[in-house]
Amino acid sequence: MRKKQRGNKGSMKRRYIFAYAILIAAVALLLILNIAIGSVRISPGDIWSIAIGKKTDVLMESILWQIRLPRAAAAAVLGGALALSGYLLQTFFHNPIAGPFVLGISSGAKLAVALVMIVFTREAVRVSSASMIAAAFAGALLSMCFVLLMARAVDKMSMLIVGGVMIGYICSAITDIAVTFADDADIVNLHNWSKGSFSGITWENVAVMSVTVFAASALIFLLAKPIGAYQLGEVYARNMGVNLRLLRILMVLLSSVLAACITAFAGPVSFVGIAVPHLVKRLLKTSKPILMIPACFLGGSVFCLMCDLLARTMFAPTEMSISTVTAVFGAPVVIAVLLRRKGGTG
């Protein structure tokens, strides 16, 4: 019996190592592809030469350092943040299709950022990365408060999802009205941002988002043990000494920060926060937070890097919004999850 248990543990450990190896290799490969592929092709040899300072082609250097590399870095960081936010929300609500986009949290962040950008542009004030994150966080937190109020008022989680979707529609409608009637010509850029896009990312943006996202992710990882107890039920968590009120507050705040960060820089991105945690769970065959948290981050990076590459190249020179591509790949995952639950297999 003990030999069998040791064998099972060894088998699971090998699976975890294999899963993480696949995720890390996929992130590295997609980073290279995102840098190399585009209207101007840059070979891996050229990338290496530019990286070590041997290549002197000014155009290639500019494209790599100023356009593609910050964009790829942003897709990796923000994709991981969005997947991790979705994982926290699914755990918090005990609902497999809870996510920042579905619950209207991304739309609340989008509304706040749009209003701040409109006001700042009219006053000829530069919008900093920190101010965008702060505005997005305020909008996300406000939407989350409405969702939490509804969670107390409704008995069924399905009604909570419907309510979240309605909040999202209201916020999106107000955003569209604000953008449509904005006077300043610069607000035209908001149309592309409001559909979701990683274009126009600068190194300053990457620095701010990286500090914010990695700090929040580190805090979430430190909460892995109490989150694991929370997954097993509130009674069990209390018996294990978990401060449930503090844990819930931290989960709400951290998921809102992560959702706000991606909305501030890339606009609302759909389905990543819902689909990736389920895909990662299937890959690992476990729901342990200490394994799921870093794996979700890597999985979100892979998902967004792949979708951004397709958005840029599929119909080049026309670029699709990132949400269009993520919906194509993410929506079938959500449908499969719902069908599995209805059939009693998930």
ROTIBA-615400 format. One record per residue (C-alpha): x, y, z; residue in three letters; chain. Coordinates in steps of 0.25 Angstrom, whole numbers, plus 5000, padded with zeros to 4 digits. Example, Ala and Ser with C-alpha at 12.3 -4.5 7.8 and 13.67 -1.06 7.14 Angstrom:
<tivos>
[tivo [5049 4982 5031] ALA A]
[tivo [5055 4996 5029] SER A]
</tivos>
This chain:
<tivos>
[tivo [5000 5000 5000] MET A]
[tivo [5011 5010 5004] ARG A]
[tivo [5019 5006 4991] LYS A]
[tivo [5006 5009 4983] LYS A]
[tivo [5005 5023 4990] GLN A]
[tivo [5019 5026 4988] ARG A]
[tivo [5018 5022 4973] GLY A]
[tivo [5006 5031 4972] ASN A]
[tivo [5013 5043 4978] LYS A]
[tivo [5025 5041 4969] GLY A]
[tivo [5016 5040 4957] SER A]
[tivo [5009 5053 4961] MET A]
[tivo [5022 5060 4964] LYS A]
[tivo [5027 5056 4950] ARG A]
[tivo [5014 5062 4944] ARG A]
[tivo [5016 5075 4951] TYR A]
[tivo [5030 5076 4946] ILE A]
[tivo [5026 5073 4932] PHE A]
[tivo [5015 5083 4933] ALA A]
[tivo [5023 5094 4938] TYR A]
[tivo [5034 5091 4927] ALA A]
[tivo [5024 5091 4916] ILE A]
[tivo [5018 5105 4921] LEU A]
[tivo [5032 5111 4923] ILE A]
[tivo [5037 5106 4909] ALA A]
[tivo [5024 5111 4903] ALA A]
[tivo [5026 5125 4909] VAL A]
[tivo [5040 5126 4904] ALA A]
[tivo [5037 5121 4890] LEU A]
[tivo [5025 5130 4888] LEU A]
[tivo [5033 5142 4893] LEU A]
[tivo [5043 5139 4882] ILE A]
[tivo [5032 5138 4872] LEU A]
[tivo [5025 5151 4876] ASN A]
[tivo [5039 5158 4875] ILE A]
[tivo [5042 5151 4861] ALA A]
[tivo [5029 5151 4854] ILE A]
[tivo [5023 5164 4848] GLY A]
[tivo [5023 5173 4836] SER A]
[tivo [5038 5173 4837] VAL A]
[tivo [5044 5159 4840] ARG A]
[tivo [5055 5158 4850] ILE A]
[tivo [5062 5145 4850] SER A]
[tivo [5067 5138 4863] PRO A]
[tivo [5081 5141 4859] GLY A]
[tivo [5078 5156 4857] ASP A]
[tivo [5071 5156 4871] ILE A]
[tivo [5083 5150 4877] TRP A]
[tivo [5093 5160 4870] SER A]
[tivo [5084 5172 4874] ILE A]
[tivo [5083 5167 4888] ALA A]
[tivo [5098 5166 4890] ILE A]
[tivo [5101 5179 4882] GLY A]
[tivo [5107 5174 4869] LYS A]
[tivo [5095 5177 4860] LYS A]
[tivo [5096 5192 4855] THR A]
[tivo [5083 5192 4847] ASP A]
[tivo [5076 5204 4853] VAL A]
[tivo [5062 5200 4848] LEU A]
[tivo [5063 5186 4853] MET A]
[tivo [5068 5191 4866] GLU A]
[tivo [5057 5201 4868] SER A]
[tivo [5046 5191 4864] ILE A]
[tivo [5052 5181 4874] LEU A]
[tivo [5055 5190 4886] TRP A]
[tivo [5044 5200 4885] GLN A]
[tivo [5032 5193 4879] ILE A]
[tivo [5032 5177 4879] ARG A]
[tivo [5040 5174 4892] LEU A]
[tivo [5032 5184 4901] PRO A]
[tivo [5019 5179 4895] ARG A]
[tivo [5023 5164 4897] ALA A]
[tivo [5027 5167 4911] ALA A]
[tivo [5014 5174 4914] ALA A]
[tivo [5006 5162 4908] ALA A]
[tivo [5013 5152 4917] ALA A]
[tivo [5012 5160 4930] VAL A]
[tivo [4997 5165 4928] LEU A]
[tivo [4993 5151 4922] GLY A]
[tivo [4998 5145 4935] GLY A]
[tivo [4992 5155 4944] ALA A]
[tivo [4978 5153 4937] LEU A]
[tivo [4979 5138 4939] ALA A]
[tivo [4982 5139 4953] LEU A]
[tivo [4971 5149 4956] SER A]
[tivo [4961 5140 4949] GLY A]
[tivo [4967 5128 4958] TYR A]
[tivo [4965 5137 4971] LEU A]
[tivo [4950 5141 4967] LEU A]
[tivo [4947 5126 4964] GLN A]
[tivo [4952 5122 4977] THR A]
[tivo [4945 5134 4984] PHE A]
[tivo [4931 5131 4978] PHE A]
[tivo [4933 5116 4977] HIS A]
[tivo [4928 5118 4963] ASN A]
[tivo [4936 5112 4951] PRO A]
[tivo [4932 5123 4941] ILE A]
[tivo [4934 5135 4950] ALA A]
[tivo [4945 5145 4944] GLY A]
[tivo [4948 5160 4943] PRO A]
[tivo [4941 5161 4930] PHE A]
[tivo [4929 5153 4933] VAL A]
[tivo [4926 5160 4946] LEU A]
[tivo [4928 5174 4940] GLY A]
[tivo [4940 5177 4948] ILE A]
[tivo [4948 5180 4935] SER A]
[tivo [4937 5188 4930] SER A]
[tivo [4937 5197 4943] GLY A]
[tivo [4952 5198 4942] ALA A]
[tivo [4951 5202 4927] LYS A]
[tivo [4940 5213 4930] LEU A]
[tivo [4949 5219 4941] ALA A]
[tivo [4961 5219 4932] VAL A]
[tivo [4954 5225 4920] ALA A]
[tivo [4948 5236 4928] LEU A]
[tivo [4962 5240 4934] VAL A]
[tivo [4968 5240 4920] MET A]
[tivo [4957 5249 4915] ILE A]
[tivo [4958 5259 4926] VAL A]
[tivo [4974 5259 4926] PHE A]
[tivo [4974 5261 4911] THR A]
[tivo [4965 5272 4911] ARG A]
[tivo [4973 5279 4922] GLU A]
[tivo [4986 5276 4914] ALA A]
[tivo [4991 5268 4925] VAL A]
[tivo [5000 5255 4923] ARG A]
[tivo [4993 5242 4928] VAL A]
[tivo [5004 5234 4935] SER A]
[tivo [5004 5219 4937] SER A]
[tivo [5002 5220 4952] ALA A]
[tivo [4990 5229 4950] SER A]
[tivo [4984 5220 4940] MET A]
[tivo [4985 5208 4949] ILE A]
[tivo [4980 5216 4961] ALA A]
[tivo [4967 5220 4953] ALA A]
[tivo [4966 5205 4948] ALA A]
[tivo [4967 5200 4962] PHE A]
[tivo [4956 5210 4967] ALA A]
[tivo [4947 5206 4956] GLY A]
[tivo [4949 5191 4958] ALA A]
[tivo [4947 5192 4973] LEU A]
[tivo [4934 5199 4971] LEU A]
[tivo [4929 5189 4961] SER A]
[tivo [4934 5178 4971] MET A]
[tivo [4926 5185 4982] CYS A]
[tivo [4913 5184 4974] PHE A]
[tivo [4916 5169 4971] VAL A]
[tivo [4918 5166 4986] LEU A]
[tivo [4905 5173 4989] LEU A]
[tivo [4898 5165 4979] MET A]
[tivo [4904 5152 4984] ALA A]
[tivo [4897 5155 4997] ARG A]
[tivo [4884 5158 4991] ALA A]
[tivo [4883 5146 4981] VAL A]
[tivo [4883 5131 4985] ASP A]
[tivo [4888 5125 4972] LYS A]
[tivo [4902 5128 4967] MET A]
[tivo [4896 5128 4952] SER A]
[tivo [4888 5140 4956] MET A]
[tivo [4901 5147 4961] LEU A]
[tivo [4907 5144 4948] ILE A]
[tivo [4896 5150 4941] VAL A]
[tivo [4896 5162 4950] GLY A]
[tivo [4911 5164 4947] GLY A]
[tivo [4909 5163 4932] VAL A]
[tivo [4898 5174 4934] MET A]
[tivo [4908 5183 4941] ILE A]
[tivo [4918 5181 4930] GLY A]
[tivo [4908 5185 4920] TYR A]
[tivo [4905 5198 4927] ILE A]
[tivo [4919 5202 4929] CYS A]
[tivo [4922 5199 4915] SER A]
[tivo [4910 5207 4910] ALA A]
[tivo [4915 5219 4919] ILE A]
[tivo [4929 5218 4913] THR A]
[tivo [4924 5217 4899] ASP A]
[tivo [4916 5230 4901] ILE A]
[tivo [4927 5237 4908] ALA A]
[tivo [4937 5233 4896] VAL A]
[tivo [4927 5237 4885] THR A]
[tivo [4924 5251 4890] PHE A]
[tivo [4938 5254 4895] ALA A]
[tivo [4943 5267 4888] ASP A]
[tivo [4958 5265 4887] ASP A]
[tivo [4964 5258 4875] ALA A]
[tivo [4973 5250 4883] ASP A]
[tivo [4962 5242 4889] ILE A]
[tivo [4960 5234 4876] VAL A]
[tivo [4971 5225 4881] ASN A]
[tivo [4962 5221 4892] LEU A]
[tivo [4954 5213 4882] HIS A]
[tivo [4965 5204 4880] ASN A]
[tivo [4968 5203 4894] TRP A]
[tivo [4954 5200 4898] SER A]
[tivo [4954 5188 4889] LYS A]
[tivo [4966 5182 4896] GLY A]
[tivo [4980 5184 4890] SER A]
[tivo [4995 5182 4894] PHE A]
[tivo [5000 5192 4884] SER A]
[tivo [5006 5205 4888] GLY A]
[tivo [5013 5199 4901] ILE A]
[tivo [5025 5207 4906] THR A]
[tivo [5037 5202 4915] TRP A]
[tivo [5031 5212 4925] GLU A]
[tivo [5018 5204 4925] ASN A]
[tivo [5025 5191 4926] VAL A]
[tivo [5033 5195 4938] ALA A]
[tivo [5020 5200 4945] VAL A]
[tivo [5012 5188 4942] MET A]
[tivo [5023 5178 4945] SER A]
[tivo [5025 5184 4959] VAL A]
[tivo [5010 5184 4962] THR A]
[tivo [5007 5171 4956] VAL A]
[tivo [5019 5163 4962] PHE A]
[tivo [5016 5170 4976] ALA A]
[tivo [5002 5165 4976] ALA A]
[tivo [5005 5152 4971] SER A]
[tivo [5016 5150 4982] ALA A]
[tivo [5005 5153 4992] LEU A]
[tivo [4995 5143 4986] ILE A]
[tivo [5006 5132 4986] PHE A]
[tivo [5008 5135 5001] LEU A]
[tivo [4993 5133 5003] LEU A]
[tivo [4994 5119 4996] ALA A]
[tivo [4992 5111 5009] LYS A]
[tivo [4979 5119 5014] PRO A]
[tivo [4973 5119 5000] ILE A]
[tivo [4975 5104 5000] GLY A]
[tivo [4968 5103 5013] ALA A]
[tivo [4957 5112 5008] TYR A]
[tivo [4955 5103 4996] GLN A]
[tivo [4951 5092 5006] LEU A]
[tivo [4940 5100 5012] GLY A]
[tivo [4938 5111 5022] GLU A]
[tivo [4937 5102 5034] VAL A]
[tivo [4950 5095 5031] TYR A]
[tivo [4957 5108 5028] ALA A]
[tivo [4952 5114 5042] ARG A]
[tivo [4957 5101 5049] ASN A]
[tivo [4970 5103 5043] MET A]
[tivo [4971 5117 5049] GLY A]
[tivo [4969 5125 5036] VAL A]
[tivo [4964 5139 5037] ASN A]
[tivo [4953 5138 5027] LEU A]
[tivo [4949 5152 5027] ARG A]
[tivo [4963 5157 5025] LEU A]
[tivo [4965 5146 5014] LEU A]
[tivo [4953 5150 5006] ARG A]
[tivo [4957 5165 5007] ILE A]
[tivo [4971 5162 5002] LEU A]
[tivo [4965 5153 4991] MET A]
[tivo [4956 5164 4986] VAL A]
[tivo [4967 5175 4987] LEU A]
[tivo [4978 5166 4980] LEU A]
[tivo [4968 5161 4969] SER A]
[tivo [4964 5176 4966] SER A]
[tivo [4978 5181 4966] VAL A]
[tivo [4982 5170 4955] LEU A]
[tivo [4969 5173 4947] ALA A]
[tivo [4971 5188 4948] ALA A]
[tivo [4986 5187 4943] CYS A]
[tivo [4982 5180 4930] ILE A]
[tivo [4970 5189 4927] THR A]
[tivo [4979 5201 4930] ALA A]
[tivo [4989 5197 4919] PHE A]
[tivo [4982 5188 4909] ALA A]
[tivo [4967 5191 4911] GLY A]
[tivo [4957 5180 4915] PRO A]
[tivo [4962 5166 4910] VAL A]
[tivo [4951 5155 4910] SER A]
[tivo [4951 5140 4915] PHE A]
[tivo [4966 5139 4919] VAL A]
[tivo [4962 5140 4934] GLY A]
[tivo [4952 5129 4932] ILE A]
[tivo [4958 5119 4922] ALA A]
[tivo [4973 5119 4927] VAL A]
[tivo [4970 5114 4941] PRO A]
[tivo [4962 5102 4936] HIS A]
[tivo [4973 5099 4925] LEU A]
[tivo [4984 5099 4935] VAL A]
[tivo [4976 5091 4945] LYS A]
[tivo [4974 5080 4934] ARG A]
[tivo [4989 5080 4931] LEU A]
[tivo [4993 5079 4946] LEU A]
[tivo [4982 5070 4950] LYS A]
[tivo [4981 5077 4963] THR A]
[tivo [4975 5090 4969] SER A]
[tivo [4985 5092 4980] LYS A]
[tivo [4988 5107 4981] PRO A]
[tivo [5003 5106 4983] ILE A]
[tivo [5004 5099 4969] LEU A]
[tivo [4992 5106 4962] MET A]
[tivo [4996 5121 4966] ILE A]
[tivo [5010 5121 4958] PRO A]
[tivo [5004 5111 4947] ALA A]
[tivo [4992 5120 4945] CYS A]
[tivo [5002 5132 4943] PHE A]
[tivo [5010 5124 4933] LEU A]
[tivo [4998 5119 4926] GLY A]
[tivo [4992 5133 4925] GLY A]
[tivo [5005 5138 4919] SER A]
[tivo [5005 5127 4908] VAL A]
[tivo [4990 5129 4905] PHE A]
[tivo [4992 5144 4903] CYS A]
[tivo [5005 5143 4895] LEU A]
[tivo [4999 5134 4886] MET A]
[tivo [4986 5142 4884] CYS A]
[tivo [4994 5155 4882] ASP A]
[tivo [5003 5148 4871] LEU A]
[tivo [4990 5144 4864] LEU A]
[tivo [4984 5157 4866] ALA A]
[tivo [4996 5164 4859] ARG A]
[tivo [4999 5154 4848] THR A]
[tivo [4986 5147 4844] MET A]
[tivo [4980 5158 4835] PHE A]
[tivo [4993 5167 4834] ALA A]
[tivo [4994 5179 4832] PRO A]
[tivo [4980 5180 4839] THR A]
[tivo [4981 5177 4854] GLU A]
[tivo [4970 5170 4861] MET A]
[tivo [4966 5174 4876] SER A]
[tivo [4972 5164 4886] ILE A]
[tivo [4959 5161 4892] SER A]
[tivo [4954 5156 4878] THR A]
[tivo [4965 5145 4878] VAL A]
[tivo [4964 5142 4893] THR A]
[tivo [4949 5140 4891] ALA A]
[tivo [4951 5130 4880] VAL A]
[tivo [4960 5121 4888] PHE A]
[tivo [4954 5124 4902] GLY A]
[tivo [4939 5123 4899] ALA A]
[tivo [4939 5108 4895] PRO A]
[tivo [4947 5105 4908] VAL A]
[tivo [4936 5112 4916] VAL A]
[tivo [4925 5104 4909] ILE A]
[tivo [4932 5091 4911] ALA A]
[tivo [4933 5094 4926] VAL A]
[tivo [4918 5097 4927] LEU A]
[tivo [4915 5084 4919] LEU A]
[tivo [4924 5076 4928] ARG A]
[tivo [4917 5082 4941] ARG A]
[tivo [4903 5079 4935] LYS A]
[tivo [4907 5065 4932] GLY A]
[tivo [4913 5063 4946] GLY A]
[tivo [4927 5060 4942] THR A]
[tivo [4934 5073 4946] GLY A]
</tivos>
